[in-house]
Amino acid sequence: MATPTSTSSEPSMVTSALLAVSIVFPILGTIAVGLRFLVHNRVKKQKPSSDDWVCALAQLAAWGISIDTFVAAGMAGTDYTYPSLSPLSASVIFLRTLWIEGFPLVISLSLVKISILLFYARVFTTFKFKLAVHIYVGILTAWCISMVICQLLAANPIQNAWNPLATTPLRFNYNAWSLAFAGMSMVFDVIVLCFPLPIIYKLQMTQTRKLQVVAIFWLGIFCCVSSAVRFYYLYSEIYGATALTGPDRYMKTSTAFIWGTVEPNASIIAACLPCYAPFFTKGQGLPSLFAKFGSFFSSGRGNKAKATESSDDTFPLGSDGSYQLREPKNRPWERVDGGYSSHNVDIERGNGWNSDREPLKHVPFQVKVTKDFTASETREY
């Protein structure tokens, strides 16, 4: 798009940096969601789950922010407004762009948080944890609806939101509301990241393994970083832009608009990263943990089987020596000589505890055991 050089042109809110971010980040987010669906359809041979579809809807809403930017760039220009465009018309375009941007932003941020929570509920299937997830999903849904209503009814009448000549355009302090929205989103992100920590703490793993599992879930830490950066620029620019009356007034909001585009797309990318576990091969270190973690939540016990409620609420994620074999408290099969039957033998490890004695370690298999009991009666005459 050609940049106007006429002296009558004014700085545009849509800068080259904003336009580049609006193109690159939604594409990266779409690729991330596509790989997520590829894992289900091609690798695991399963249908996408509810968290996958919610994540796809979040990406669709994130594209709405970019489309809003593209329309503004086409109508007003990039870096500088078109010479034929009057300052009043440019102000109308930029104010309308800022107003429209709020809808896909709040919807995308809410949906990606809900997607992560539904993913947690698919991994950890205890009743208490799933109940907590559903309650928090309800809170996020109510928050999203309330933010959309506030954005829609910010001005009285609605079209005054993009009318620069309106004397009383807003029903409430929109700047303070925008900061509150950004701050609440940041706090909700932190809560989502900390949500699985109590249940991970109870896993039958070494401390190192627990930290590695936390690291997998906390791949989404960048969404908190981007949220904090957006809050900073929003706080530093929003009041400055309000105080200005010159031609560069709306250009002051460009940086905050950039991070408003980065945050939802980066959150979607981060939310998809733990789902790529099947792409990793079993080996040593973190990739091995990725593979074991992926096999856990994609298996029947991770998706379908109900978790057994106990006082420990433990979830063994693998058989690599990171946890001790659980033995039942009551052993009705205990023999007189003190030995134990094969009920306590780990099938994958065999009779030993060494990892090199796992002949089928890298081969997926299923074991079906059938036992027939025949009762016989002996009579003495």
N, C-alpha and C positions, 0 to 999 in steps of 0.2 A: 504494500500500500504506500503510495507516495506521501511524503511528509511535506506539508505546505511550508513555504518559506516567506510568504507575504508578511509584511509588518502588521497587517490587520489581524493576523492569526493570534489566538491566545493559547496558553498551555492547556493541554487536554488531560483529563483524568486518566484516560487509557494510554499508558506509556508503553514503550516497546517491551520493557521488562514484564509488565502485567500481561501483555498479549502473549509473550513467550511462555510464561508460567501457565496461562490459561489453555495453552495448546499441549505442553509437555506433560504436566502432572495428570490431567484426566486420561491421557493415553497410557501413562504408566499404571494408573489405577485400574483402567480397563484390562490391561494385560494381566495384572495381578488377579483380578476377579476371574478372568478367563482361565488362568492356570489353576485356580481353585476348583473350577468346574471340571477341568481336565483331569484333575486328581480323582474326582469321584467317578467320572464316566469311563475313563480309559485305564487308569491305574488300579483303582479299587473296585471297578465294575459295580458301582452303587449309584443310586439316584441322589441328586443333591438334597441336602437337608434344609431345614427351615432357616438356619443361620446363613447358609449360602445364598438363598434367595433374598433375604433381608440385606445382605451385603451388596448384592447386585442392585437392589433398589437404592441403596445409599450412593452407589457409584452413578446411577442414573440421575439422582438429584444433584450430585456434584457436577455433572455435565451442565446442569441448568445454570450454574454460576458462570461457566465459561461461555455458554451461549449468550448470556446477558452481557458479558464483556464484548463478545464479537459484534453484537447488535450496536452497542454504544460506539465501538470503533468504526463501524460502517456508517453510522449516522453523524458522528461528530469528528472523527479523525483520530489518528494515533500521534502521540507526543504533542501535536498542535492541532487545533481545530481547523476546519476548512475556512478559507477566507470568505466564502459566501455565507457562512453561518453566523448569525448575529449572537452576541454574548447572551442575550436572554434565551434564545433557542438552545444554545449549548448548556446553559444552566438547567433548563427543563430536562434535557436528555440525561445529564449527569445525576440530577436528583432522582429521576425515575429509575436509573440504573442502580443507584444505591438502595432505593426502596425495594426493588425487585430482588436484589441479591440476598436480602434477608431471608426470604422464603426457602429457596433451595439450600441455603447454608444451615439453617436450624433443622431442616428435615434430614439432610445428609448426616450431620453430626449426631442426631438422635438415633438414626437407624444404624449407624456403624457401632455405636455403643450397645444397642440392643443385639446386634449380630454377635458381638463378642460375648455377651452374657448367654445367649443361646448356645454358643459354642462351648462355654463352660458347662452348661447344663447337659450337653451331650457327652462330655468327658467324665464329669463327676455326677453320678446318678443317685446319690442319696436323697431321701425325701426332704430333709431340712435344707439342703443346699439348693435343690430345685425350687423349693418354696421361696427361699430368699431371692433367687434369680427372678422369679415371676413377680414378686413384690417390687423389685427394683425396676424391672421392665415397665410395670405399671406407673411407677414414679416418672420414668423417662418419657413415657407416652403422654402423661398429663403435662409434663414440662414442655414437650414439643407443641402440643395443641395450644397451650397458653401463650407460648412465644409467637406462634403463627397468628393468633387472634390479636395480640398486641401490635404486631407488625402491620396487620391489615387495617386496624382501627387507630393507628397512630395519629392520623390527621382527621380533622372534621371540617368539611367532608373529606373523603378518602383522597380525591385528586389534589387536595392542597399539599399532600406530601411531596409533590414535585412541582409545586407552584412557587417560584422564588419571590413573587409579589404578594403572597398571602400575608396578611398582618398577624393573624393568630393561626398558624398552620397546624400546630400539634396539640394533642390532648394532654400530653405529659412531657416530662424532661426526657427527650429521646436520647440525648448523649449519656445520661446516667443509666438509662435502661440498656443501652448498647454495651456499656461497661459491665453492668450486672449480668447480662446474657453471656458475655465472654468469660467472666469470672466463674459463673456457675458451670459452664461447659468445661472449664479447666478442672474444677473440683470434681465433677462427675467422672472425668477421665481418670483422675487419681483413684477414686473409689473403685472404678471398674478394674484397674490394674491390681489393686489390693484385694479384690474380691476372693480369688482362690487361695490366698495365703494361709488362712486357717486350716483348710483341708489339706493343703500340701504339707503343712507342718506335721500332720498326723500320718503321712505316708510311711510305709515300712522301707525306708531308704537311709543311706548314710547322709550326713549333713552336706557332703559335697554334691551328691546326687540331687538333693532337695534344692540346693542353690542353682544347679543346672536346669532343673524343671522351672524354677522361678524365672531364670534367664530366658527360657523359651516363651513363657507367657508375657514377659516384660519386653519382648521385641517391639511392643507397641509404645515404648517410652517416648518415641519421637513425636507421637501425637500430643503428648503433654508438653513437649518442648515447643512445638509449633503453636500450640494453644497459648502458651505463656508469651511467646514472641508476638503473636497477634494482639494479645491483651496489652502488651507494652506499647506497640505502635498505635493501637487504637486510643490508648490513654494519652499518649504524647501528641497525637495528630488531630484528634476529634475536636478538642477545644480550640486548638490553633486555627483549624479550618473554619470554625464557627465565628471566630473573632475577625477573620479576614474578610475583606469586601472586594479585593482586587481580582485580576484575571487568573491568578494562580491559586485561587481558593480551593478548587476541587482537586487540583493536582496534589495537594497536601495529604489527601486521603488515599493516594495511590498505593503507598507501601502497606498500609493496613488492608487494603483491598487485595494486594498480592498474597498476604498471609491468610486472608480469608479464603483464598483459592487453594493455597497449599494445605491448610489444616485438614479439611475433609478428605482430600485425596491421599495425603500422607497417612491419615488414620486408617483408611481403607487398605492401603498397601500393608501397613503394620498388622492389621487384623487378619490378613490372608497368610502371613508368613508361617505361623504354626501349622497351617493346613498342608504345607508342602513336605511334611515328614516322609510320605511314601517315596519322594524323589531321592531320598538319601539311602545309601546302602549301609548295611550293618558293618560296623567296624569298631574303631576305638574312639573314645572321646565324645564330643558333643554330637557329631553326625550319628553315632550309634544310638545315643539317647533320643535323637530325633526319630530314628527308625522304630525304636521300641515304643516311644510315645505314640507314634502314628499307628502302629499295629494295635495298641491298646484301645484307642477311641474309635478305630474303624472296625474292631472285632464285634462279635455278637454280645460279649459281656459289656462292651463299652456303649453299645447302641440299644440293645434290646433287653438284656438281662437286668433284673432289678438288683440293686446293690443290697447286701445284707446289712441291716442295721445292727451295730454292736457298740460296745462302750468305747472302742478305739476308733471306729469309722476309718479303717485303713484300706488302702488300695494298692496292692503290689503291682507295679508297672512292668516288671520284667523279671527275668531269672538269670541275672548276670553276676550274682554274688553280692549285690548291693543290699539285700535284705535277708533276714533269717527265716528259715522255713517255719511256718506257724504249725504248732502241734496242738491238737485238741486237748482240753483239760481232762476229759474223761476218756479212758482208753479201755473199752470193754474187750478189745481183742488182745490185750496184753497177755503174754504167755508166762508160764511159771518160771522159766529160766531168765526172765527179765528182758527178753528180746521183744521186738515189735514187728508186726506184720508189714507187708508192703504198702499199707495204707498211707504211710508217712514218707514214701519214697518219691522224690521229685522225678517225674517221668522224663523231663527234658534233660536233667543232669545225670540220670541213671542212679547208681548206688553211691557215687562219689560227689565231691563238691568242686572238682576242678573243671574249669571251663574247657580244657582241652579234651575232656571226655564227653563232648556233646557231638555225636556223629551227625545229627540232623539239625545242627545249629542254624545253617543257612537254607534249609529246605522247609518250606511251609507244609504242614501235615496236620491231619486230624486223627484222633484216636477214639475209637468206639469200643467200649468194653461191655461185654455181655456175660452175665453170671447166671448159671442155672444151679439151683439147690435141689437135691433129691433127698428126701427123708426116708430112712430105712429103719426097720424095727427088727430086733433080734430077740427071739424067745428061747429060753432054756427049758428043757424038759427033764 
